[in-house]
């Protein structure tokens, strides 16, 4: 059986900018989330983690209020 790995950035618009020698990755779909890094890849990984954390927290808040 092959493991399935979800890529949170696969279908999400991402904006990459170089700011003061550091890459910033943002998404209009998740304006609260930001990824920063010395390389584009690191910034994208940080943005991905930020989006996953944001969604997890939002779901926790939603389900916590229902229970």
C-alpha positions as CSV (number, residue, x, y, z in Angstrom):
1,X,0.0,0.0,0.0
2,X,1.3,3.4,-0.9
3,X,1.2,6.3,1.6
4,X,-0.8,9.3,0.5
5,X,0.8,12.7,1.3
6,X,-1.4,15.8,1.1
7,X,0.3,18.9,-0.4
8,X,-1.7,21.8,1.1
9,X,-0.3,24.2,-1.6
10,X,-1.2,22.1,-4.6
11,X,-4.3,24.1,-5.6
12,X,-3.8,27.3,-3.7
13,X,-2.6,30.6,-5.2
14,X,0.7,31.6,-3.6
15,X,2.6,34.9,-3.8
16,X,6.4,34.8,-3.3
17,X,8.3,38.0,-2.6
18,X,11.9,38.7,-1.7
19,X,11.9,41.1,1.3
20,X,15.2,42.2,2.9
21,X,17.1,39.1,1.6
22,X,14.3,36.8,2.9
23,X,11.5,35.1,0.9
24,X,8.0,35.7,2.1
25,X,5.2,33.3,0.9
26,X,1.6,34.3,1.3
27,X,-1.8,33.2,0.0
28,X,-4.8,35.4,-0.7
29,X,-7.0,32.5,0.4
30,X,-5.3,32.5,3.8
31,X,-4.3,36.1,4.6
32,X,-3.5,35.2,8.2
33,X,-0.8,32.8,7.2
34,X,2.8,33.6,6.3
35,X,5.9,31.6,5.5
36,X,9.4,33.1,5.6
37,X,12.8,31.6,4.7
38,X,16.2,32.1,3.2
39,X,15.0,30.1,0.1
40,X,11.7,29.9,-1.8
41,X,11.4,26.3,-0.7
42,X,11.7,27.0,3.0
43,X,9.2,29.9,2.7
44,X,6.7,27.6,0.9
45,X,7.2,24.9,3.6
46,X,6.6,27.4,6.3
47,X,3.5,28.7,4.6
48,X,2.2,25.1,4.2
49,X,2.7,24.5,7.9
50,X,1.1,27.8,8.8
51,X,-2.0,26.9,6.7
52,X,-2.3,23.4,8.2
53,X,-2.0,24.9,11.7
54,X,-4.6,27.5,10.9
55,X,-7.1,25.0,9.5
56,X,-6.5,22.6,12.4
57,X,-7.1,25.4,14.9
58,X,-10.2,26.5,13.1
59,X,-11.6,23.0,13.1
60,X,-10.8,22.6,16.7
61,X,-12.7,25.8,17.5
62,X,-15.6,24.7,15.4
63,X,-15.9,21.2,16.9
64,X,-15.1,22.4,20.4
65,X,-18.1,24.7,20.3
66,X,-20.4,21.9,19.0
67,X,-19.4,19.4,21.7
